[in-house]
């Protein structure tokens, strides 16, 4: 069989998947991009003749809207604080579970991974009650130390940290499993040789574990950052973007503009601004992975 025949067969097998990708991904993305240059709203749903081409007005409106910059700041705050914290918790848990002294490893891995497969909406609702200022379990625990009730989700300075804590708890299990896989790929001979040379646990961690985990760490850091840029369900369920817009994210702002105020063209423009931001970090991930290799 020549190469031409193999190529034709490959395209035949790939064509159903490519068709689904084209119908359900490529075409909607292109349609949304075209929508971002129009004033598509609720009136346009009734009659497409009401759609007007507005050029870059939606993008100019984004730049001139203070709420967008607030949402962008909140999103970066969530990413730059929650992302590293999530990676650190994942790595610490993976190191403990990969230790030879750890017992019931399978049980702990299952328990720690359960939040990942749990419904995000259900988890957010439960944590909202945990943070309740009068009846929440967290304030009940703090009362034993003489600390007065804290309005975790009602204080603009505490609402985003509270959401970050919940998000870290919800997501660290997935990264933990990837870190464990990376740790298990490190040859034991390196640790044995370091132990014979008198290296401490800290020295082994710095000189062996971290360098050998570089590819895994770069991958985890970047997928965590990209995922955290899409913050939506947590503030939508727990705070509705408040108080004082302190938890409004870019995706939440996009949702409100598109499905609350029916400014679909403006919402599409916000979506593509977020796409550019995520694309930048994706390209950065590829660059870092090449340098690590």
Buried (B, 14 or more C-beta within 10 A) or exposed (E): EEEEEEEEEEEEEEEEEEEEEEEEEEEEEEEBBEBBBBBBBEEBEEEEEBBEEBEEBBBEBBEEBEBBEBBBEBBBBBBEBBBEBBBEBBBEBBBEBBEEEEEEEEEBBEEBBEBBEEEBEEBBEBBBEBBBBEEBEBBEEBEEEEEEBBBBBBBEEBBBBBBBBBBBBBBBBBBBBBBBEBBEEBEEEBBEEBEEEEBEEEEBEEEBBEEBBBBBBBBBBBBBBBBBBBBBBBBBBBBEBBBEBBBBBBBBBBBBBBEEEBBBBBBBBBBBBBEEBBEEBBEBBEEBBEEEE
